[in-house]
Amino acid sequence: MEYQDYYKILGVSRQATDKEIRDAFRRLARKYHPDVNPGNKTAEEQFKKINEAYTVLSDPEKHRKYDTLGANFEQFSRSTGRTATSPTGSRRSNVPFDRSDPGGFRTSTSGGLGDFSDFFDMLFNDGSRRRATTPQATATDQQLEVTLAEAFTGVKRPFEVTIAQPCALCNGTGRYRGSVCFTCSGTGQMKQTRRVEVQVPAGVADGTRLQARTDATSTPLTFVVSVLPDPNFERKGDDLYVDVPVPLTTAVLGGEVPVANPAGKRFLIKIPAESENGKRIVLRGLGMPKASGSGFGDLYARIQVELPRHLTAREREIFEELRRLRSAAGTR
């Protein structure tokens, strides 16, 4: 299939800015727009190419993928052994305009004004399916779920956000040369998918609202943090509570047992002799990081005494002897 040089189609360099790409599209679209060239098939085909090029180069994700494969696409196609087909296995035919699509076209088997090229189809169909695994967000508040371990250490969470931008052809008016704008179907907007990374700080609490931008000039998007329950730890503010299994002999005689924090770091804690079941041992400064960045909460280790099982004959004799001694002393 033929490699499409989108930069050449729009007449811009590979270092072109978003504004330069937008201006080039607007200039060429006005020249080749079907409303300006009724019945001119050559202009119609050129407009399809211009629209396709702008759809790719104005979308950061598509732009990045195009630049990654780009002129090596033919080699990539041969190595994978794939051909450009629609999801049903048939090659795409001309398709009518669709107002729900950012580029103004949709996939269909019906006739009408042009489709995207086989090159576009091959390059982006699988990518769109892969992107579905990344959480989607819109301009409204979004729920952002993190584990307690992620809340403990902090984490960067990628999102794909759908944003609406003014149509580059009609400048957001929805009208072009006295008619409904063909590119945006009169909506005045073109939807684009952008990738954003949300920085979740260490110590973040449930219900915290975080903001992130798709670029330096965009309106911030708001994400509301939901910290998922943890099977091992209970959180109260900046303090953590964890049940620690302690062998009966260690609870009676004293000793050390390991305990881990949510990040998996292990510590040895001292168990005092004759520690009762449920006794709490405070580990200062080993709890959650404070969201303010100054210090940590505490970790409370709750002793859970484990009774021995599958006693040997000798172990049973020892316990019998202990019972006699305790009974003779009038203690339990």
C-alpha positions, 0 to 999 in steps of 0.5 A: 500500500502507498505510504502517505506523507502527511507533512508533504500533503499539508506542505509543512515540515516535520518540525511544524508546530500545532499552529502551523499544522492547523493553519496549513489545514485551514488554508488547503481545506478552504481551497479544496473543500467540496462546497467550494468545488462542487462536482470536482472529483480531483478536489474532493480526493485532495480534500480527503487527503488533507483531512486525513493528514490533519486528523493524524498530525493534530492528534498527539497520539496518532502523530506520535505513532505516525512518526514512529513508523512513518516511512518505514511503514512498508517494511513494517507491513511486509514483516507483519504480513498484514493487509489493510482490511476493515474489521469484517475483512473487506477493504473499505469503500467510500463512506459518507460524512459523519458528524460524530467523527473528528475527521468528518468521515466514518467507516461504512460499506455505502457509497459517498464522500471519501474514506481514510486511506488503507495506510491510515486504516493499517496504521491506526486500527489496532492502535485504537483497540489497544488504547481502549485498555487505558482509562478514558476521561472527559472534561468532567471529574473522573474517578481515579482508583489507586491501591494503598501501596500506590497511595503509600509510595505515590504513582503516575497514572496515565489517562486518555482524555477526550477533548473538544477543540474549535474546528480549524476550518470554521473557527468554531462557528459551525458555518463556512461560506454561508453553509453548515461547515462540512468538516465539523457538521455544524458543531463548531468542534472537533474531538481529539484524544490526548494522553495525560499523566496524573501525578498521585502524591505519596500519602494521598487520601481517599477523596483527594482532588488532583488536577492535570493538563494535557498541555501547558495551555489547556484547562485542567482536568480534575481527578478524584482519588479513590483509595481501594481497601487493602486486605492487610492494612487498615488506614485511619488518617496517616496511621496504619493498622496491621495484624501480625501473627506471633507464635505462642512461644514468642508471645510467652517468652518474647522475641522478634517477628517480621512486619512489612509496610504497604510498599513491601519493606520488612522490619523486625519488631520486638515482642515483649514476653507475656504479650497477650493476643490483640496487644498493640505495638506502636512503630513510630513514623512507619505509617503513611507519608503525610500529604503535606510532605512533612513526616509519616504517621504511625504503624500499629502492629496488632498481635495475633497469637498463633496456637501450635498445631499438630503437637508431637508426643513430647510437646504434648507432655510439656503442655501437660506438665505446664498445666499441672504446674499452673494448676498447683500454683493456682494460676491459669 
